[in-house]
Amino acid sequence: NTYQSAMGKQAMGVYVTNFNMRLDTLAHLLYYPQRPLVCTKVMEYLRFRDLPAGINAIVAIMCYTGYNQEDSLIMNQSSIDRGLFRSVFFRTYTSEEKQQGSLIIESFEKPSIETVKGLKRGDYTKLERDGLIAPGIRVLGDDIIIGKVSPNIEDEDDIVINRILLKQYKKDCSLSLRSNENGVTDTVMLSSNSKGNKFVKVKVRSVRVPQIGDKFASRHGQKGTIGITYRTEDMPFTDDGAFPDIIMNPHAVPSRMTIGHLVECLAGKVAALEGNEGDATPFSKITVQEFIQKLHKLGYEKYGNDILYNGHNGKMIKSKIFIGPTYYQRLKHMVDDKIHARSRGPLTMITRQPTEGRSRDGGLRFGEMERDCMISHGSAKMLKERLFEESDAYRVHVCDTCGLCCIADVNKNAYECTVCNSKINISQIYIPYACKLLFQELMTMAIYPKLILEDM
């Protein structure tokens, strides 16, 4: 359905068979992809059996310990340890020698402290003499993976010093690994473009093991993140010792009416027991009733339910649990790529508020809903701290007579209102910088907001 169209684009599997020979900017590859137990006829033409993007996981739909609320999943840690949904992530770093006219002004080499000015904060020891890193080297955040230098545009003082010391200083243009990533160098390629300039591509791979916060989805738009992982001994189990890989919350099904999710589980159970592929082609003559009858003939509860036992205390769970194989996909959204925290950091020039985004070491947005929540708690001081003191508090001096901002030199204790030419009756207040910015933008449109001050 259309929900799966959105999820399928983000699912990881075997995207091409020659992935080892390619140098894609970003690539995710599932370690142990499986052909789905339940297929459609269209999948055959899409070559989905040859390039699958998921795993047939045993899924139980039940409430268990409460860690699968609000679209989260409970996953079997023992299955993860055995390789369930394990994947590899490739990132390719590219650098090219720049050209100015007919002159190549950059070159690949290992920068040294004797000849290069302003070395970057990072480890240069992993580079070879030609400025490139060898394949199979473990790299961590901020390690230099491509060494590159360019001639330094010097001022007169530098030229004199260099002539005295007989040194030729260069500028560092090296490329480092992203600060929040690590891995092993997989492929290093040195080549030249149509102009004859050298370029380097370094492919770095890292293994991604499913963990709390990683995103998964079935083929019916039932997406969710891992809420907790339990080892096999803590998971619920059936009479014959089978246990689920994933526990999904039952509240995710009724309102969304993803009945196909349940039918797939039923068809998958029949397919696994009969040893063939289930057909889920839409508008075909196969009915749910046929799956029910087949399951009953095979000696199972006809609706796919099973008696499960609590993994914590061994007691039988009173209600029957719907359990069976469902095809699940691991999506590219992983907590390792999104984890971010900040105490202090850079500000934007215009609003003087913290920058936005993980890559820019930005602040965490305290939005309208968070504000409403704090108001409902009555946390006025906390609200003032988050939205004002810790964001963009700004000191301004306001004229008590006209209510407009004044010119102030606090060090010289000199204040003046240029509107009413007054040097007295000027007060100091603190407002958000964004508020001051809004006032100035309104003033450009001949709207003069005035601040009326009162003694508290």
TORSE-559309 format. One record per residue (C-alpha): residue in one letter; x, y, z; residue number from 0. Coordinates in steps of 0.1 Angstrom, whole numbers, plus 5000, padded with zeros to 4 digits. Example, Ala and Ser with C-alpha at 12.3 -4.5 7.8 and 13.67 -1.06 7.14 Angstrom:
<sites>
+----+------+------+------+-----+
| aa |    X |    Y |    Z |   i |
+----+------+------+------+-----+
|  A | 5123 | 4955 | 5078 |   0 |
|  S | 5137 | 4989 | 5071 |   1 |
+----+------+------+------+-----+
</sites>
This chain:
<sites>
+----+------+------+------+-----+
| aa |    X |    Y |    Z |   i |
+----+------+------+------+-----+
|  N | 5000 | 5000 | 5000 |   0 |
|  T | 5009 | 5037 | 5000 |   1 |
|  Y | 5022 | 5036 | 5035 |   2 |
|  Q | 5048 | 5010 | 5025 |   3 |
|  S | 5059 | 5031 | 4996 |   4 |
|  A | 5072 | 5057 | 5021 |   5 |
|  M | 5089 | 5031 | 5043 |   6 |
|  G | 5104 | 5010 | 5015 |   7 |
|  K | 5124 | 5040 | 5003 |   8 |
|  Q | 5141 | 5042 | 5037 |   9 |
|  A | 5146 | 5004 | 5043 |  10 |
|  M | 5181 | 4990 | 5041 |  11 |
|  G | 5189 | 4958 | 5023 |  12 |
|  V | 5211 | 4948 | 4993 |  13 |
|  Y | 5207 | 4979 | 4972 |  14 |
|  V | 5230 | 4966 | 4944 |  15 |
|  T | 5250 | 4934 | 4939 |  16 |
|  N | 5283 | 4952 | 4931 |  17 |
|  F | 5282 | 4974 | 4962 |  18 |
|  N | 5319 | 4964 | 4969 |  19 |
|  M | 5330 | 4980 | 4937 |  20 |
|  R | 5311 | 5013 | 4941 |  21 |
|  L | 5319 | 5045 | 4960 |  22 |
|  D | 5285 | 5059 | 4968 |  23 |
|  T | 5284 | 5089 | 4991 |  24 |
|  L | 5262 | 5071 | 5016 |  25 |
|  A | 5251 | 5034 | 5017 |  26 |
|  H | 5234 | 5011 | 5041 |  27 |
|  L | 5237 | 4973 | 5037 |  28 |
|  L | 5218 | 4947 | 5057 |  29 |
|  Y | 5241 | 4918 | 5068 |  30 |
|  Y | 5216 | 4889 | 5066 |  31 |
|  P | 5186 | 4899 | 5043 |  32 |
|  Q | 5159 | 4873 | 5037 |  33 |
|  R | 5134 | 4866 | 5010 |  34 |
|  P | 5099 | 4874 | 5024 |  35 |
|  L | 5077 | 4844 | 5033 |  36 |
|  V | 5047 | 4862 | 5019 |  37 |
|  C | 5052 | 4878 | 4984 |  38 |
|  T | 5032 | 4894 | 4956 |  39 |
|  K | 5035 | 4887 | 4919 |  40 |
|  V | 5048 | 4923 | 4913 |  41 |
|  M | 5078 | 4916 | 4937 |  42 |
|  E | 5091 | 4891 | 4911 |  43 |
|  Y | 5093 | 4917 | 4884 |  44 |
|  L | 5109 | 4942 | 4909 |  45 |
|  R | 5136 | 4916 | 4916 |  46 |
|  F | 5128 | 4918 | 4953 |  47 |
|  R | 5137 | 4882 | 4959 |  48 |
|  D | 5172 | 4889 | 4945 |  49 |
|  L | 5177 | 4922 | 4964 |  50 |
|  P | 5157 | 4918 | 4996 |  51 |
|  A | 5153 | 4946 | 5022 |  52 |
|  G | 5142 | 4929 | 5054 |  53 |
|  I | 5140 | 4899 | 5077 |  54 |
|  N | 5112 | 4874 | 5085 |  55 |
|  A | 5110 | 4882 | 5123 |  56 |
|  I | 5087 | 4863 | 5147 |  57 |
|  V | 5064 | 4891 | 5159 |  58 |
|  A | 5040 | 4889 | 5189 |  59 |
|  I | 5013 | 4915 | 5193 |  60 |
|  M | 5009 | 4921 | 5230 |  61 |
|  C | 5016 | 4944 | 5260 |  62 |
|  Y | 5047 | 4933 | 5279 |  63 |
|  T | 5063 | 4954 | 5306 |  64 |
|  G | 5051 | 4987 | 5290 |  65 |
|  Y | 5082 | 4994 | 5270 |  66 |
|  N | 5064 | 4992 | 5237 |  67 |
|  Q | 5040 | 5021 | 5242 |  68 |
|  E | 5035 | 5048 | 5215 |  69 |
|  D | 5048 | 5029 | 5185 |  70 |
|  S | 5079 | 5015 | 5202 |  71 |
|  L | 5090 | 4979 | 5200 |  72 |
|  I | 5105 | 4954 | 5224 |  73 |
|  M | 5133 | 4935 | 5206 |  74 |
|  N | 5151 | 4902 | 5215 |  75 |
|  Q | 5187 | 4911 | 5225 |  76 |
|  S | 5198 | 4875 | 5220 |  77 |
|  S | 5185 | 4876 | 5184 |  78 |
|  I | 5204 | 4909 | 5179 |  79 |
|  D | 5236 | 4893 | 5192 |  80 |
|  R | 5232 | 4865 | 5167 |  81 |
|  G | 5230 | 4891 | 5138 |  82 |
|  L | 5193 | 4901 | 5136 |  83 |
|  F | 5190 | 4934 | 5116 |  84 |
|  R | 5228 | 4940 | 5118 |  85 |
|  S | 5240 | 4963 | 5091 |  86 |
|  V | 5270 | 4981 | 5077 |  87 |
|  F | 5272 | 5018 | 5069 |  88 |
|  F | 5294 | 5032 | 5042 |  89 |
|  R | 5304 | 5068 | 5038 |  90 |
|  T | 5327 | 5081 | 5010 |  91 |
|  Y | 5349 | 5112 | 5016 |  92 |
|  T | 5361 | 5130 | 4984 |  93 |
|  S | 5388 | 5156 | 4979 |  94 |
|  E | 5402 | 5171 | 4947 |  95 |
|  E | 5432 | 5192 | 4938 |  96 |
|  K | 5420 | 5227 | 4931 |  97 |
|  Q | 5431 | 5247 | 4900 |  98 |
|  Q | 5436 | 5284 | 4895 |  99 |
|  G | 5438 | 5291 | 4858 | 100 |
|  S | 5463 | 5266 | 4844 | 101 |
|  L | 5481 | 5263 | 4878 | 102 |
|  I | 5473 | 5235 | 4903 | 103 |
|  I | 5474 | 5252 | 4937 | 104 |
|  E | 5467 | 5222 | 4959 | 105 |
|  S | 5486 | 5189 | 4963 | 106 |
|  F | 5481 | 5157 | 4983 | 107 |
|  E | 5509 | 5152 | 5009 | 108 |
|  K | 5513 | 5145 | 5046 | 109 |
|  P | 5514 | 5179 | 5063 | 110 |
|  S | 5543 | 5184 | 5088 | 111 |
|  I | 5545 | 5209 | 5116 | 112 |
|  E | 5578 | 5223 | 5100 | 113 |
|  T | 5563 | 5233 | 5067 | 114 |
|  V | 5526 | 5237 | 5073 | 115 |
|  K | 5509 | 5266 | 5091 | 116 |
|  G | 5477 | 5261 | 5112 | 117 |
|  L | 5474 | 5223 | 5114 | 118 |
|  K | 5439 | 5210 | 5122 | 119 |
|  R | 5430 | 5194 | 5155 | 120 |
|  G | 5433 | 5158 | 5146 | 121 |
|  D | 5455 | 5128 | 5142 | 122 |
|  Y | 5479 | 5129 | 5112 | 123 |
|  T | 5498 | 5098 | 5121 | 124 |
|  K | 5476 | 5074 | 5102 | 125 |
|  L | 5485 | 5091 | 5068 | 126 |
|  E | 5511 | 5076 | 5045 | 127 |
|  R | 5539 | 5098 | 5029 | 128 |
|  D | 5516 | 5106 | 4999 | 129 |
|  G | 5490 | 5121 | 5022 | 130 |
|  L | 5465 | 5092 | 5019 | 131 |
|  I | 5454 | 5066 | 5044 | 132 |
|  A | 5458 | 5029 | 5037 | 133 |
|  P | 5427 | 5005 | 5036 | 134 |
|  G | 5419 | 4986 | 5067 | 135 |
|  I | 5430 | 5013 | 5092 | 136 |
|  R | 5406 | 5019 | 5122 | 137 |
|  V | 5397 | 5056 | 5122 | 138 |
|  L | 5380 | 5077 | 5150 | 139 |
|  G | 5363 | 5111 | 5150 | 140 |
|  D | 5385 | 5140 | 5138 | 141 |
|  D | 5412 | 5116 | 5124 | 142 |
|  I | 5428 | 5131 | 5092 | 143 |
|  I | 5421 | 5107 | 5063 | 144 |
|  I | 5432 | 5128 | 5034 | 145 |
|  G | 5463 | 5151 | 5037 | 146 |
|  K | 5463 | 5181 | 5014 | 147 |
|  V | 5482 | 5214 | 5014 | 148 |
|  S | 5482 | 5247 | 4994 | 149 |
|  P | 5506 | 5276 | 4992 | 150 |
|  N | 5499 | 5301 | 5020 | 151 |
|  I | 5490 | 5337 | 5009 | 152 |
|  E | 5514 | 5355 | 5031 | 153 |
|  D | 5515 | 5391 | 5044 | 154 |
|  E | 5547 | 5411 | 5043 | 155 |
|  D | 5558 | 5402 | 5079 | 156 |
|  D | 5555 | 5365 | 5071 | 157 |
|  I | 5576 | 5368 | 5039 | 158 |
|  V | 5604 | 5385 | 5059 | 159 |
|  I | 5603 | 5359 | 5087 | 160 |
|  N | 5603 | 5330 | 5062 | 161 |
|  R | 5633 | 5345 | 5043 | 162 |
|  I | 5652 | 5348 | 5076 | 163 |
|  L | 5643 | 5312 | 5087 | 164 |
|  L | 5646 | 5299 | 5051 | 165 |
|  K | 5612 | 5281 | 5055 | 166 |
|  Q | 5584 | 5277 | 5029 | 167 |
|  Y | 5551 | 5277 | 5048 | 168 |
|  K | 5520 | 5260 | 5034 | 169 |
|  K | 5484 | 5261 | 5043 | 170 |
|  D | 5466 | 5229 | 5056 | 171 |
|  C | 5436 | 5218 | 5035 | 172 |
|  S | 5433 | 5183 | 5049 | 173 |
|  L | 5400 | 5164 | 5052 | 174 |
|  S | 5391 | 5148 | 5085 | 175 |
|  L | 5365 | 5121 | 5095 | 176 |
|  R | 5333 | 5135 | 5109 | 177 |
|  S | 5337 | 5141 | 5146 | 178 |
|  N | 5308 | 5118 | 5156 | 179 |
|  E | 5317 | 5089 | 5134 | 180 |
|  N | 5342 | 5060 | 5135 | 181 |
|  G | 5350 | 5029 | 5115 | 182 |
|  V | 5375 | 5012 | 5092 | 183 |
|  T | 5388 | 5025 | 5059 | 184 |
|  D | 5374 | 5002 | 5033 | 185 |
|  T | 5386 | 5015 | 4999 | 186 |
|  V | 5410 | 5042 | 4989 | 187 |
|  M | 5409 | 5054 | 4952 | 188 |
|  L | 5433 | 5079 | 4936 | 189 |
|  S | 5425 | 5090 | 4901 | 190 |
|  S | 5423 | 5121 | 4879 | 191 |
|  N | 5395 | 5140 | 4863 | 192 |
|  S | 5391 | 5153 | 4827 | 193 |
|  K | 5413 | 5183 | 4834 | 194 |
|  G | 5441 | 5161 | 4847 | 195 |
|  N | 5437 | 5171 | 4884 | 196 |
|  K | 5441 | 5143 | 4910 | 197 |
|  F | 5412 | 5134 | 4932 | 198 |
|  V | 5409 | 5109 | 4961 | 199 |
|  K | 5379 | 5090 | 4974 | 200 |
|  V | 5381 | 5072 | 5008 | 201 |
|  K | 5353 | 5048 | 5017 | 202 |
|  V | 5348 | 5043 | 5054 | 203 |
|  R | 5327 | 5014 | 5068 | 204 |
|  S | 5311 | 5010 | 5102 | 205 |
|  V | 5290 | 4982 | 5117 | 206 |
|  R | 5256 | 4992 | 5130 | 207 |
|  V | 5241 | 4969 | 5156 | 208 |
|  P | 5204 | 4976 | 5165 | 209 |
|  Q | 5200 | 4995 | 5197 | 210 |
|  I | 5174 | 5015 | 5217 | 211 |
|  G | 5161 | 5043 | 5195 | 212 |
|  D | 5167 | 5026 | 5160 | 213 |
|  K | 5137 | 5026 | 5137 | 214 |
|  F | 5120 | 4996 | 5121 | 215 |
|  A | 5088 | 4991 | 5101 | 216 |
|  S | 5066 | 4963 | 5087 | 217 |
|  R | 5053 | 4964 | 5051 | 218 |
|  H | 5021 | 4981 | 5063 | 219 |
|  G | 5034 | 5015 | 5075 | 220 |
|  Q | 5036 | 5002 | 5111 | 221 |
|  K | 5068 | 5020 | 5119 | 222 |
|  G | 5083 | 5021 | 5154 | 223 |
|  T | 5116 | 5025 | 5174 | 224 |
|  I | 5131 | 5001 | 5199 | 225 |
|  G | 5119 | 5009 | 5234 | 226 |
|  I | 5139 | 4982 | 5252 | 227 |
|  T | 5157 | 4950 | 5244 | 228 |
|  Y | 5154 | 4918 | 5265 | 229 |
|  R | 5175 | 4886 | 5264 | 230 |
|  T | 5158 | 4854 | 5254 | 231 |
|  E | 5152 | 4843 | 5291 | 232 |
|  D | 5132 | 4875 | 5297 | 233 |
|  M | 5110 | 4872 | 5266 | 234 |
|  P | 5076 | 4854 | 5266 | 235 |
|  F | 5077 | 4819 | 5252 | 236 |
|  T | 5053 | 4793 | 5238 | 237 |
|  D | 5048 | 4756 | 5248 | 238 |
|  D | 5074 | 4744 | 5224 | 239 |
|  G | 5100 | 4770 | 5235 | 240 |
|  A | 5096 | 4794 | 5206 | 241 |
|  F | 5100 | 4831 | 5215 | 242 |
|  P | 5094 | 4863 | 5195 | 243 |
|  D | 5121 | 4886 | 5180 | 244 |
|  I | 5098 | 4916 | 5182 | 245 |
|  I | 5069 | 4925 | 5205 | 246 |
|  M | 5046 | 4951 | 5190 | 247 |
|  N | 5019 | 4970 | 5209 | 248 |
|  P | 4982 | 4960 | 5201 | 249 |
|  H | 4971 | 4996 | 5203 | 250 |
|  A | 4989 | 5003 | 5170 | 251 |
|  V | 4965 | 4982 | 5149 | 252 |
|  P | 4928 | 4991 | 5154 | 253 |
|  S | 4927 | 5028 | 5147 | 254 |
|  R | 4950 | 5025 | 5117 | 255 |
|  M | 4931 | 4995 | 5103 | 256 |
|  T | 4963 | 4979 | 5089 | 257 |
|  I | 4945 | 4946 | 5086 | 258 |
|  G | 4971 | 4935 | 5060 | 259 |
|  H | 4997 | 4933 | 5088 | 260 |
|  L | 4976 | 4906 | 5106 | 261 |
|  V | 4968 | 4888 | 5074 | 262 |
|  E | 5005 | 4887 | 5065 | 263 |
|  C | 5013 | 4871 | 5098 | 264 |
|  L | 4986 | 4845 | 5093 | 265 |
|  A | 4998 | 4838 | 5057 | 266 |
|  G | 5034 | 4837 | 5069 | 267 |
|  K | 5026 | 4811 | 5095 | 268 |
|  V | 5010 | 4789 | 5070 | 269 |
|  A | 5038 | 4794 | 5045 | 270 |
|  A | 5065 | 4785 | 5071 | 271 |
|  L | 5046 | 4753 | 5082 | 272 |
|  E | 5039 | 4742 | 5046 | 273 |
|  G | 5074 | 4751 | 5034 | 274 |
|  N | 5064 | 4773 | 5005 | 275 |
|  E | 5058 | 4810 | 4997 | 276 |
|  G | 5025 | 4827 | 5006 | 277 |
|  D | 5008 | 4846 | 4979 | 278 |
|  A | 4996 | 4881 | 4990 | 279 |
|  T | 4988 | 4895 | 4955 | 280 |
|  P | 4959 | 4920 | 4958 | 281 |
|  F | 4926 | 4912 | 4941 | 282 |
|  S | 4934 | 4875 | 4939 | 283 |
|  K | 4909 | 4848 | 4949 | 284 |
|  I | 4928 | 4838 | 4981 | 285 |
|  T | 4908 | 4846 | 5013 | 286 |
|  V | 4916 | 4848 | 5050 | 287 |
|  Q | 4893 | 4819 | 5055 | 288 |
|  E | 4916 | 4797 | 5035 | 289 |
|  F | 4946 | 4805 | 5058 | 290 |
|  I | 4924 | 4798 | 5088 | 291 |
|  Q | 4914 | 4764 | 5075 | 292 |
|  K | 4950 | 4755 | 5065 | 293 |
|  L | 4963 | 4765 | 5100 | 294 |
|  H | 4936 | 4744 | 5117 | 295 |
|  K | 4945 | 4714 | 5095 | 296 |
|  L | 4981 | 4718 | 5105 | 297 |
|  G | 4971 | 4715 | 5142 | 298 |
|  Y | 4974 | 4752 | 5152 | 299 |
|  E | 4949 | 4776 | 5167 | 300 |
|  K | 4930 | 4787 | 5136 | 301 |
|  Y | 4933 | 4825 | 5142 | 302 |
|  G | 4970 | 4824 | 5147 | 303 |
|  N | 4968 | 4828 | 5185 | 304 |
|  D | 4991 | 4810 | 5209 | 305 |
|  I | 4995 | 4805 | 5247 | 306 |
|  L | 5025 | 4823 | 5259 | 307 |
|  Y | 5044 | 4822 | 5293 | 308 |
|  N | 5059 | 4852 | 5310 | 309 |
|  G | 5097 | 4852 | 5307 | 310 |
|  H | 5102 | 4869 | 5341 | 311 |
|  N | 5082 | 4845 | 5363 | 312 |
|  G | 5072 | 4815 | 5341 | 313 |
|  K | 5035 | 4820 | 5347 | 314 |
|  M | 5011 | 4815 | 5318 | 315 |
|  I | 4997 | 4847 | 5303 | 316 |
|  K | 4959 | 4846 | 5307 | 317 |
|  S | 4950 | 4859 | 5272 | 318 |
|  K | 4960 | 4842 | 5240 | 319 |
|  I | 4986 | 4861 | 5220 | 320 |
|  F | 4987 | 4866 | 5182 | 321 |
|  I | 5021 | 4855 | 5171 | 322 |
|  G | 5038 | 4846 | 5138 | 323 |
|  P | 5064 | 4856 | 5112 | 324 |
|  T | 5061 | 4891 | 5098 | 325 |
|  Y | 5085 | 4907 | 5074 | 326 |
|  Y | 5102 | 4937 | 5091 | 327 |
|  Q | 5125 | 4963 | 5076 | 328 |
|  R | 5153 | 4982 | 5093 | 329 |
|  L | 5151 | 5019 | 5083 | 330 |
|  K | 5180 | 5042 | 5078 | 331 |
|  H | 5171 | 5064 | 5108 | 332 |
|  M | 5195 | 5053 | 5136 | 333 |
|  V | 5201 | 5069 | 5170 | 334 |
|  D | 5238 | 5070 | 5164 | 335 |
|  D | 5232 | 5095 | 5136 | 336 |
|  K | 5208 | 5117 | 5156 | 337 |
|  I | 5221 | 5117 | 5192 | 338 |
|  H | 5230 | 5153 | 5202 | 339 |
|  A | 5234 | 5174 | 5234 | 340 |
|  R | 5247 | 5209 | 5241 | 341 |
|  S | 5254 | 5230 | 5271 | 342 |
|  R | 5268 | 5261 | 5254 | 343 |
|  G | 5279 | 5268 | 5218 | 344 |
|  P | 5277 | 5290 | 5188 | 345 |
|  L | 5249 | 5317 | 5182 | 346 |
|  T | 5234 | 5330 | 5150 | 347 |
|  M | 5244 | 5365 | 5141 | 348 |
|  I | 5210 | 5379 | 5133 | 349 |
|  T | 5189 | 5367 | 5164 | 350 |
|  R | 5218 | 5359 | 5188 | 351 |
|  Q | 5200 | 5327 | 5196 | 352 |
|  P | 5217 | 5292 | 5195 | 353 |
|  T | 5223 | 5278 | 5160 | 354 |
|  E | 5201 | 5250 | 5147 | 355 |
|  G | 5211 | 5214 | 5139 | 356 |
|  R | 5235 | 5187 | 5151 | 357 |
|  S | 5262 | 5195 | 5125 | 358 |
|  R | 5265 | 5231 | 5137 | 359 |
|  D | 5265 | 5221 | 5174 | 360 |
|  G | 5231 | 5238 | 5177 | 361 |
|  G | 5207 | 5241 | 5206 | 362 |
|  L | 5177 | 5219 | 5213 | 363 |
|  R | 5144 | 5236 | 5203 | 364 |
|  F | 5121 | 5244 | 5232 | 365 |
|  G | 5090 | 5248 | 5211 | 366 |
|  E | 5054 | 5259 | 5216 | 367 |
|  M | 5041 | 5226 | 5230 | 368 |
|  E | 5070 | 5224 | 5255 | 369 |
|  R | 5062 | 5260 | 5265 | 370 |
|  D | 5025 | 5251 | 5270 | 371 |
|  C | 5035 | 5221 | 5291 | 372 |
|  M | 5056 | 5243 | 5314 | 373 |
|  I | 5028 | 5268 | 5317 | 374 |
|  S | 5004 | 5240 | 5327 | 375 |
|  H | 5029 | 5230 | 5354 | 376 |
|  G | 5032 | 5266 | 5366 | 377 |
|  S | 5070 | 5265 | 5362 | 378 |
|  A | 5074 | 5303 | 5356 | 379 |
|  K | 5111 | 5305 | 5366 | 380 |
|  M | 5120 | 5275 | 5345 | 381 |
|  L | 5101 | 5289 | 5315 | 382 |
|  K | 5120 | 5323 | 5319 | 383 |
|  E | 5153 | 5305 | 5321 | 384 |
|  R | 5147 | 5284 | 5290 | 385 |
|  L | 5131 | 5310 | 5267 | 386 |
|  F | 5150 | 5340 | 5279 | 387 |
|  E | 5181 | 5337 | 5301 | 388 |
|  E | 5196 | 5307 | 5284 | 389 |
|  S | 5186 | 5318 | 5249 | 390 |
|  D | 5190 | 5355 | 5239 | 391 |
|  A | 5188 | 5378 | 5270 | 392 |
|  Y | 5199 | 5413 | 5259 | 393 |
|  R | 5204 | 5445 | 5278 | 394 |
|  V | 5189 | 5477 | 5264 | 395 |
|  H | 5185 | 5513 | 5277 | 396 |
|  V | 5151 | 5529 | 5272 | 397 |
|  C | 5141 | 5565 | 5275 | 398 |
|  D | 5113 | 5569 | 5301 | 399 |
|  T | 5099 | 5599 | 5282 | 400 |
|  C | 5094 | 5586 | 5247 | 401 |
|  G | 5098 | 5548 | 5252 | 402 |
|  L | 5124 | 5543 | 5225 | 403 |
|  C | 5158 | 5527 | 5227 | 404 |
|  C | 5188 | 5550 | 5236 | 405 |
|  I | 5225 | 5552 | 5228 | 406 |
|  A | 5245 | 5540 | 5258 | 407 |
|  D | 5281 | 5537 | 5268 | 408 |
|  V | 5281 | 5518 | 5301 | 409 |
|  N | 5318 | 5521 | 5307 | 410 |
|  K | 5318 | 5559 | 5304 | 411 |
|  N | 5284 | 5561 | 5321 | 412 |
|  A | 5271 | 5581 | 5291 | 413 |
|  Y | 5235 | 5578 | 5279 | 414 |
|  E | 5215 | 5598 | 5254 | 415 |
|  C | 5181 | 5596 | 5237 | 416 |
|  T | 5185 | 5609 | 5202 | 417 |
|  V | 5147 | 5614 | 5198 | 418 |
|  C | 5140 | 5638 | 5227 | 419 |
|  N | 5177 | 5648 | 5231 | 420 |
|  S | 5176 | 5638 | 5268 | 421 |
|  K | 5205 | 5625 | 5289 | 422 |
|  I | 5184 | 5618 | 5320 | 423 |
|  N | 5154 | 5596 | 5328 | 424 |
|  I | 5169 | 5566 | 5310 | 425 |
|  S | 5163 | 5530 | 5324 | 426 |
|  Q | 5181 | 5498 | 5318 | 427 |
|  I | 5160 | 5467 | 5311 | 428 |
|  Y | 5166 | 5431 | 5298 | 429 |
|  I | 5146 | 5418 | 5268 | 430 |
|  P | 5150 | 5389 | 5243 | 431 |
|  Y | 5173 | 5400 | 5214 | 432 |
|  A | 5146 | 5387 | 5190 | 433 |
|  C | 5122 | 5412 | 5206 | 434 |
|  K | 5147 | 5441 | 5200 | 435 |
|  L | 5152 | 5428 | 5164 | 436 |
|  L | 5114 | 5428 | 5158 | 437 |
|  F | 5111 | 5464 | 5171 | 438 |
|  Q | 5139 | 5475 | 5147 | 439 |
|  E | 5122 | 5457 | 5118 | 440 |
|  L | 5089 | 5474 | 5126 | 441 |
|  M | 5107 | 5508 | 5127 | 442 |
|  T | 5119 | 5503 | 5091 | 443 |
|  M | 5082 | 5503 | 5082 | 444 |
|  A | 5075 | 5535 | 5101 | 445 |
|  I | 5058 | 5516 | 5130 | 446 |
|  Y | 5074 | 5528 | 5163 | 447 |
|  P | 5068 | 5503 | 5192 | 448 |
|  K | 5073 | 5521 | 5225 | 449 |
|  L | 5082 | 5505 | 5258 | 450 |
|  I | 5063 | 5519 | 5288 | 451 |
|  L | 5082 | 5512 | 5319 | 452 |
|  E | 5068 | 5509 | 5354 | 453 |
|  D | 5085 | 5505 | 5388 | 454 |
|  M | 5081 | 5469 | 5402 | 455 |
+----+------+------+------+-----+
</sites>
